[in-house]
Amino acid sequence: MSPNLREQFAVLPDYLGHHLFLTVLPLLMAVAISLPLGVMLARRRRLRGPVLALASVAQTIPGLALLALMVPLLVILGQATTRVLGGALPALGWPPALMALTLYAVLPILRNTVTGLRGVDPALLEAARAMGMTPGQSLRQVELPLAAPVIVAGLRTATVWTVGTATLATPVGQTCLGNYIFMGLQTRNLTAVLFGSVAAATLAIFLDGLIGALETGVRTGSRRRVVMAAVLLALLLSAGLMAPWLSRSQSGGENPRRAWTVGAKTFTEQYILAMLLQHTLEDAGLPAARREGLGSTLLFDALAAGQVDLYVDYSGTLWANHMKRKGGGSRREVLGQVTRWLETTHGIRCLGPLGFENAYVLAMARDDAARRGIRSVADLQRLGANLRIGGDYEFFGRPEWLSLRDTYGLAAATRTSYDSTFMYEAVARGEVDVISAFGSDGRIAAYDLVVLAEPQGVLPPYDALLLLSPRAGASPELIAALSPLLDAINVDLMRQANNMVDRDDDPRTVSEAAAWLAGQIAGQGAP
C-alpha cells in the first residue's frame, strides 16, 4: 500500500465518525420536528402551504452558503448567551453544521409525512370513527401505519441528502469526510478526493439500504430482517453520537489539558504550516489539533473569539481585509502597524514573522507574456476588454484587486474565479491570460509562469505572521515551543515544500512536506 493511501486509511475512523455524527443527529432532530409538524399540517390546510413553502426555502440555498450563514448567526447568539449565561456558543465546528443540516433534512420528511397522511383512504378514516376511535387512536393505529411507507421514503431521501451535504462542513471547521475532498483538491491529491467521495457514497448507500431493509421487514413481518437492520442502525447511531467525544479523548491521550487548535486556510501552504505547527507543539509535549479549510475572515474571527488558538496569516491580508487600509508600505511599517492593531483591537498577539513573504502577484505563461510584450501589470491595460483574469475564490472581493483594477485600468477585464488548484492550470492552458498567483507557490516555476512587475506599489507586503489568540498569547510554554520557528523559513524553503505537494510528478503528502520542512529548520539551526 502506498504511503498516500495508508495516510487516508489512518484518518478514516476519525473522519467517518464525525461524519456519522453530522448525519445521525440532524436526522434525529429533523424527524422530531417533521413528524408532529406534518401531522398538524395534514389537518390544517391554511397552514400547509406557507409552512411547506418556508421549509422549501432552505433547499433553494446552496449547502455551503447555508452552512456559512449559520456562523454569523451563532456569533450573534454567542454574544447574547455570554451576557445572559456567561458562556458563548461555539460559532465554528458542529453547531453551524448541525443547524444547517437539520434544516436540509426537514423538507423531505415533512413533505412526505403530509403526503402520506393525506393519502390515507377517507373510507378507512370514516370506518375508524364509526368504531369509536378517538382522533389520537385513529392517527396511531390507522393513519401513521398506512402512511409509513411514504414517510420512510422521505427519511431515506433526507438521509442521502444529509450524508452528501455534510461533506461541505469542512469550511466551517467541522471534521468530516469532506476533509478528504477539500484538502485533496487544494493539494492535487486525487487519491484523497476519490477516497472521500467513495466513503461518503458508500455511507449514504449503506444507511439508505438499512432504513429500506427495516421498512421492508416491518411491512412483510420478517422479524429477522427487522432485528438485523435495527441492531446495525442502533450501532451506527451510537457510533455517530459518540464520535466527537471519543475523538476528543483520543486526541488528548493521557494529557488532560485542552488541545491547542491550529487553524488553516484553504491552500497547500496553509495545510503544510498547520501540520508543522501541530507537530512542533506535540514535540514539545503540548496537545494540539488542526481545524483546516477555513476562509480568511472566518478564521480571523475564530482566532479573536478563541475558537482557534493559532494560525499563520499574512500582513497584507490583515492590512487590506481587516484594517481596511489601501495601498502598500514598507514591510517594517506594515508589520508594526498590524501588530499594534491586532493587540489593541482584538487582543491577538503577533508572535512574529516566519521569515518569508507570500505576496499576491499577477502571473502569466512565460511564452504568452513574451509574445505580447507584457512585462508589468501596467502593460495589461492595453488589452482592454479582451483581458481575461483568473483569481482564487477570494481575490475579486478583496481590496487588493480593487486597488489593482482602479490603478491600472483593469475594470473591463473578464474575471473568472477558480479553485486555486485549477487556477494555475487555466493560465497554463490559455483559458485565461493572467492569474492572481501566490509569491511562495512552487507552481509558478512548475508551470513556467512569469511574475509581472507592479510599478505603482499598490499591493502591501505579505509577510507570513504567526498569530496567537488571547488565550494562547498568555501561555509561556506555547510561546517557548513556537519561538524557534520565527525567521526560520525563507521563501525558497517554503516554495520547495509547496512544490513537493503540488507537483504532478511524484507528489508528496502534506505530512511528508511538513516533516521535510521541520527537518530543514532543525538542520539550519533556527534561532
C-alpha positions in Angstrom: 0.0 0.0 0.0 1.4 3.4 -1.0 2.1 6.0 1.8 -0.6 8.2 0.4 -3.3 5.6 0.6 -2.0 4.5 4.0 -2.4 8.1 5.2 -6.0 8.2 4.0 -6.9 5.0 5.9 -5.2 6.3 9.0 -7.6 9.2 9.4 -10.7 7.4 8.2 -12.0 6.4 11.6 -11.9 10.0 12.8 -13.4 11.5 9.6 -16.1 8.8 9.3 -17.0 9.0 13.0 -17.6 12.8 12.8 -19.5 12.3 9.5 -21.8 9.9 11.2 -22.4 12.4 14.0 -23.2 15.0 11.3 -25.7 12.6 9.7 -27.3 11.0 12.7 -28.0 14.0 14.9 -29.6 16.2 12.2 -31.7 13.3 11.1 -33.0 12.6 14.6 -33.7 16.3 15.1 -35.4 16.5 11.6 -37.6 13.6 12.5 -38.5 15.1 15.8 -39.5 18.3 14.1 -41.1 17.0 10.9 -43.4 14.2 12.2 -45.5 16.3 14.7 -45.4 19.3 12.3 -46.5 17.1 9.4 -49.4 15.7 11.5 -50.6 19.2 12.3 -50.3 20.4 8.6 -52.2 17.4 7.3 -55.1 18.6 9.4 -54.8 22.3 8.8 -55.0 23.3 5.2 -54.4 27.0 5.7 -51.0 26.5 7.3 -49.9 23.7 5.0 -48.9 25.9 2.0 -47.0 28.6 3.9 -45.1 26.2 6.1 -44.1 23.9 3.3 -43.0 26.9 1.2 -40.9 28.1 4.1 -39.3 24.7 4.5 -38.6 24.6 0.8 -36.6 27.9 1.1 -33.8 26.0 2.9 -33.5 23.7 -0.1 -33.0 26.6 -2.5 -30.0 27.9 -0.6 -26.7 26.2 -1.7 -25.4 23.9 1.0 -22.1 25.7 1.5 -23.9 29.1 1.7 -26.4 27.8 4.3 -23.5 26.5 6.4 -21.7 29.8 6.2 -24.8 31.8 7.1 -25.0 29.8 10.3 -21.7 31.1 11.5 -22.6 34.8 11.9 -25.9 33.8 13.4 -24.1 31.8 16.0 -21.8 34.7 16.7 -24.8 36.9 17.5 -26.3 34.1 19.6 -23.0 33.6 21.4 -22.8 37.3 22.3 -26.3 37.0 23.8 -25.6 33.9 25.7 -22.3 35.4 27.0 -24.3 38.3 28.5 -27.0 36.1 30.0 -25.2 32.8 30.8 -21.6 33.8 31.0 -20.6 31.5 28.1 -20.7 31.7 24.4 -22.0 29.1 21.9 -19.2 27.9 19.5 -19.6 29.6 16.1 -17.4 27.0 14.3 -17.5 23.3 14.1 -20.5 21.1 14.7 -23.1 23.8 15.8 -23.4 25.6 12.4 -23.2 22.3 10.6 -25.9 20.8 12.8 -28.2 23.7 12.3 -27.8 23.8 8.5 -28.1 20.0 8.0 -31.2 19.8 10.2 -32.9 22.4 8.0 -31.9 20.4 4.9 -33.3 17.2 6.3 -36.6 18.6 7.4 -38.3 19.2 4.0 -38.3 15.6 2.5 -39.5 14.1 5.8 -42.1 16.9 6.4 -43.5 16.8 2.8 -43.7 13.0 2.8 -45.4 13.0 6.2 -48.1 15.4 4.9 -48.4 13.5 1.6 -48.7 10.1 3.3 -51.3 11.2 5.8 -53.4 12.9 3.2 -53.2 9.9 1.0 -55.0 7.6 3.5 -58.3 6.4 2.1 -61.1 8.6 3.6 -63.3 5.5 3.8 -60.8 4.0 6.3 -60.9 7.1 8.4 -64.7 7.0 8.4 -64.6 3.4 9.5 -62.2 4.2 12.3 -64.6 7.0 13.6 -67.5 4.6 13.3 -65.7 2.1 15.5 -65.5 4.8 18.2 -61.7 5.6 17.8 -60.6 8.9 19.1 -58.5 11.1 16.7 -55.4 10.1 18.5 -56.2 6.4 18.2 -57.0 6.8 14.5 -53.7 8.5 14.0 -51.6 5.9 15.8 -53.5 2.8 14.6 -54.7 3.7 11.1 -53.1 6.8 9.6 -49.5 6.5 10.6 -49.2 2.8 9.8 -50.7 3.3 6.3 -48.6 6.4 5.7 -45.4 4.8 7.0 -44.0 3.7 3.5 -44.3 7.3 2.2 -42.8 8.8 5.4 -39.9 6.3 5.3 -39.2 7.2 1.7 -38.8 10.8 2.8 -36.5 9.7 5.5 -34.4 7.8 3.0 -34.2 10.8 0.8 -33.2 13.0 3.7 -30.5 10.5 4.8 -28.8 10.5 1.3 -29.1 14.3 1.2 -27.6 14.8 4.6 -24.7 12.4 4.0 -23.8 14.3 0.8 -24.3 17.8 2.2 -22.3 17.0 5.4 -19.2 16.8 3.2 -19.5 20.6 2.9 -19.0 21.1 6.7 -15.2 21.3 6.4 -15.0 25.1 5.6 -16.9 25.9 8.8 -14.3 24.0 10.8 -16.1 20.6 11.3 -14.1 17.4 10.7 -15.9 15.1 8.2 -15.3 13.1 5.1 -15.3 16.4 3.3 -11.8 16.9 4.7 -10.5 14.4 2.2 -12.2 16.3 -0.7 -11.3 19.8 0.2 -7.7 19.1 1.1 -7.3 16.7 -1.8 -8.5 19.4 -4.3 -6.1 22.0 -2.8 -3.1 19.7 -2.7 -3.8 18.0 -6.0 -4.2 14.7 -4.1 -6.7 12.8 -6.3 -6.4 9.8 -4.1 -7.8 11.7 -1.2 -10.6 13.2 -3.3 -11.6 9.8 -4.6 -11.3 8.2 -1.1 -13.6 10.8 0.5 -16.1 10.6 -2.4 -16.3 6.8 -2.3 -16.5 6.8 1.5 -19.4 9.3 1.5 -21.2 7.5 -1.3 -20.8 4.1 0.5 -22.1 5.5 3.8 -25.2 7.0 2.0 -25.9 3.8 0.2 -25.4 1.7 3.4 -27.7 3.9 5.5 -30.3 4.0 2.8 -30.2 0.2 2.5 -30.6 -0.3 6.3 -33.6 2.0 6.5 -35.1 0.3 3.5 -34.5 -3.1 5.0 -36.1 -2.1 8.3 -39.2 -0.7 6.5 -39.4 -3.9 4.3 -39.1 -6.1 7.3 -41.9 -4.3 9.2 -44.1 -4.4 6.1 -43.5 -8.1 5.4 -43.4 -9.3 9.0 -39.8 -10.6 8.8 -38.6 -10.4 12.3 -35.1 -11.5 11.4 -34.7 -8.6 8.9 -36.1 -6.1 11.3 -33.8 -7.2 14.1 -30.7 -7.2 12.0 -31.4 -3.8 10.4 -32.4 -2.3 13.8 -29.2 -3.6 15.5 -27.0 -2.2 12.7 -28.8 1.1 12.8 -28.5 1.3 16.5 -24.8 0.7 16.4 -24.3 3.3 13.7 -26.5 5.8 15.7 -24.4 5.1 18.8 -21.1 5.5 16.9 -22.2 8.7 15.4 -23.4 10.2 18.7 -20.2 9.2 20.5 -17.7 10.1 17.8 -16.9 13.6 18.8 -16.3 12.6 22.5 -14.2 9.5 21.5 -12.1 11.7 19.1 -11.6 14.3 21.8 -10.4 11.8 24.4 -8.1 10.1 21.9 -6.5 13.4 20.8 -5.7 14.3 24.3 -4.2 11.0 25.1 -3.1 10.9 28.7 -2.8 14.6 28.8 -5.9 16.1 30.3 -5.2 19.6 29.1 -7.3 21.0 26.3 -5.6 20.7 22.9 -4.3 23.8 21.2 -6.3 24.3 18.0 -4.2 25.2 14.9 -6.2 26.8 12.1 -5.5 26.8 8.4 -7.0 28.4 5.3 -7.7 26.6 2.0 -4.5 26.2 0.1 -1.4 24.0 0.2 0.9 26.3 2.1 -1.6 26.7 4.9 -2.1 22.9 5.3 1.7 22.4 5.5 2.2 25.1 8.0 -0.7 24.0 10.1 0.7 20.5 10.3 4.2 21.9 11.1 2.7 23.9 13.9 0.8 20.9 15.3 3.9 18.7 15.2 6.0 21.4 16.8 3.6 21.7 19.7 3.3 17.9 20.1 7.1 17.5 20.1 7.1 20.0 23.0 4.6 17.8 24.9 1.6 20.1 24.2 -1.6 18.5 22.8 -2.7 20.0 19.5 -5.3 19.6 16.9 -5.9 21.1 13.4 -9.0 22.9 12.1 -8.4 23.3 8.4 -10.1 24.7 5.2 -11.4 28.0 6.7 -11.8 31.2 4.8 -9.7 34.2 5.8 -12.4 36.2 7.6 -13.9 33.2 9.2 -10.5 32.1 10.6 -9.6 35.5 11.8 -12.9 35.8 13.7 -12.4 32.4 15.2 -9.0 33.4 16.4 -10.3 36.6 18.0 -13.1 34.6 19.7 -10.7 32.0 21.0 -12.2 29.1 19.0 -8.9 28.7 17.2 -5.7 29.3 19.1 -3.1 29.9 16.5 -2.6 30.1 12.7 -0.4 31.8 10.1 -1.8 34.9 8.4 -0.2 37.4 6.1 0.5 41.1 6.8 -1.1 42.2 3.6 -4.3 40.3 4.2 -4.6 41.8 7.7 -3.7 45.3 6.3 -6.2 45.3 3.5 -9.0 43.0 4.6 -9.3 43.6 8.3 -7.7 47.1 8.8 -9.2 48.3 5.5 -6.0 50.1 4.6 -5.4 51.0 0.9 -2.0 51.0 -0.8 1.2 49.5 0.3 4.1 50.5 2.6 7.4 49.2 3.8 7.5 45.7 5.4 8.6 47.2 8.7 5.9 49.9 8.7 3.1 47.5 7.8 4.3 44.8 10.3 4.4 47.4 13.1 1.0 48.8 12.5 -0.6 45.4 12.0 1.0 44.1 15.3 -0.3 47.1 17.3 -3.8 46.9 15.7 -4.1 43.2 16.5 -3.2 43.7 20.1 -5.2 46.8 20.8 -8.3 45.9 18.8 -8.7 42.1 19.3 -6.2 41.1 22.0 -4.4 38.9 19.4 -0.7 38.5 19.8 1.5 38.6 16.7 4.4 36.3 17.8 6.4 37.4 14.7 7.2 36.6 11.1 8.2 33.2 10.0 10.8 34.6 7.6 9.1 34.6 4.2 6.6 36.6 2.2 3.7 35.1 0.2 2.5 38.1 -1.7 -0.3 38.3 -4.2 1.2 38.7 -7.7 -0.1 38.6 -11.2 1.4 35.9 -13.3 1.3 34.9 -17.0 2.5 32.0 -19.0 6.1 33.0 -19.9 5.7 32.3 -23.7 2.4 34.3 -23.8 3.9 37.2 -21.9 6.9 37.3 -24.2 4.7 37.1 -27.4 2.5 40.0 -26.2 5.4 42.1 -24.8 3.9 42.2 -21.3 6.3 42.8 -18.5 4.3 44.6 -15.9 0.7 45.0 -14.6 0.6 48.4 -16.4 1.0 46.6 -19.7 -2.2 44.7 -19.2 -4.3 47.9 -19.7 -3.8 47.8 -23.5 -5.6 44.5 -23.7 -8.8 46.3 -22.6 -11.9 44.2 -22.7 -10.0 41.3 -24.2 -8.1 40.7 -21.0 -9.1 37.6 -19.1 -8.1 37.4 -15.4 -8.4 34.3 -13.2 -8.4 34.5 -9.4 -8.9 32.4 -6.4 -12.3 32.4 -4.5 -11.4 35.5 -2.5 -9.4 37.6 -4.9 -12.0 39.6 -6.7 -13.7 40.5 -3.5 -10.5 41.7 -1.8 -9.3 45.3 -1.6 -6.1 44.3 -3.4 -8.0 43.6 -6.6 -9.9 46.9 -6.3 -6.6 48.8 -5.9 -5.1 47.0 -8.9 -8.2 47.5 -11.0 -8.5 51.2 -10.3 -4.8 52.0 -10.5 -4.1 50.1 -13.7 -7.5 50.4 -15.5 -8.4 46.8 -15.5 -12.2 47.3 -14.9 -13.1 46.0 -18.4 -11.4 42.7 -17.9 -13.3 39.4 -17.8 -12.9 37.9 -14.4 -13.2 34.2 -13.6 -12.9 32.6 -10.1 -11.2 29.2 -9.7 -10.2 26.8 -7.0 -6.5 27.7 -6.7 -5.6 24.1 -7.8 -7.3 24.7 -11.2 -6.3 28.4 -11.5 -2.7 27.6 -12.4 -3.8 25.0 -15.0 -6.2 27.6 -16.5 -3.4 30.1 -17.3 -1.1 27.3 -18.5 -3.7 26.1 -20.9 -4.6 29.6 -22.1 -8.1 29.6 -20.7 -7.2 33.0 -19.0 -4.4 35.4 -19.8 -3.2 36.2 -16.2 -3.9 34.9 -12.7 -3.6 36.1 -9.1 -0.8 33.8 -8.1 0.9 33.4 -4.7 4.5 34.5 -4.4 5.7 31.5 -2.5 3.8 29.0 -4.6 6.0 26.3 -6.3 3.6 26.1 -9.2 4.9 29.4 -10.6 8.1 27.6 -11.6 6.3 24.3 -12.3 4.0 25.9 -14.9 6.8 28.2 -16.2 4.9 31.4 -15.3 6.4 34.9 -15.2 5.5 37.3 -12.4 4.5 40.7 -13.7 6.1 43.8 -12.1 3.8 46.1 -10.1 5.4 49.5 -10.6 2.9 51.6 -8.5 3.4 49.5 -5.4 -0.3 49.4 -4.6 0.0 45.9 -3.1 1.1 45.7 0.5 3.8 43.2 1.7 2.6 39.8 2.7 4.9 38.6 5.5 3.8 35.3 7.0 3.0 36.0 10.6 2.3 33.6 13.5 -0.8 34.8 15.3 -2.0 33.7 18.7 -5.4 34.0 20.3 -5.7 35.9 23.6 -5.5 32.7 25.5 -2.6 31.3 23.5 -0.7 34.6 23.8 -0.8 34.3 27.5 0.9 30.8 27.6 4.6 30.9 28.1 5.1 27.2 27.3 3.3 27.6 24.0 5.3 30.7 23.1 8.5 28.9 24.0 7.6 25.9 21.8 6.8 28.1 18.8 9.6 30.7 19.0 12.2 28.5 17.1 10.0 28.8 14.0 10.3 32.6 13.9 12.5 33.9 11.0 13.4 30.2 10.3 11.6 29.7 6.9 12.9 31.6 3.9 10.8 31.8 0.7 12.9 29.2 -1.1 12.2 26.6 1.6 8.5 27.4 1.6 8.3 27.3 -2.2 10.1 23.9 -2.2 7.7 22.5 0.4 4.7 23.7 -1.5 6.0 22.2 -4.7 6.6 18.9 -3.1 2.8 18.6 -2.7 1.6 20.4 -5.8 3.9 18.9 -8.5 2.5 16.4 -10.9 5.5 14.0 -10.9 5.9 12.1 -7.7 3.8 14.3 -5.4 4.3 14.1 -1.7 1.7 14.2 1.1 1.2 17.3 3.3 2.6 15.4 6.3 5.8 14.5 4.3 6.2 18.1 3.2 5.7 19.4 6.8 8.2 16.8 8.1 10.8 17.8 5.4 10.3 21.5 6.3 10.8 20.7 10.0 14.0 18.9 9.2 15.3 21.8 7.1 14.5 24.2 10.0 16.3 21.9 12.5 19.3 21.4 10.2 19.9 25.1 9.7 20.0 25.7 13.4 16.9 28.0 13.7 17.2 30.6 16.5 
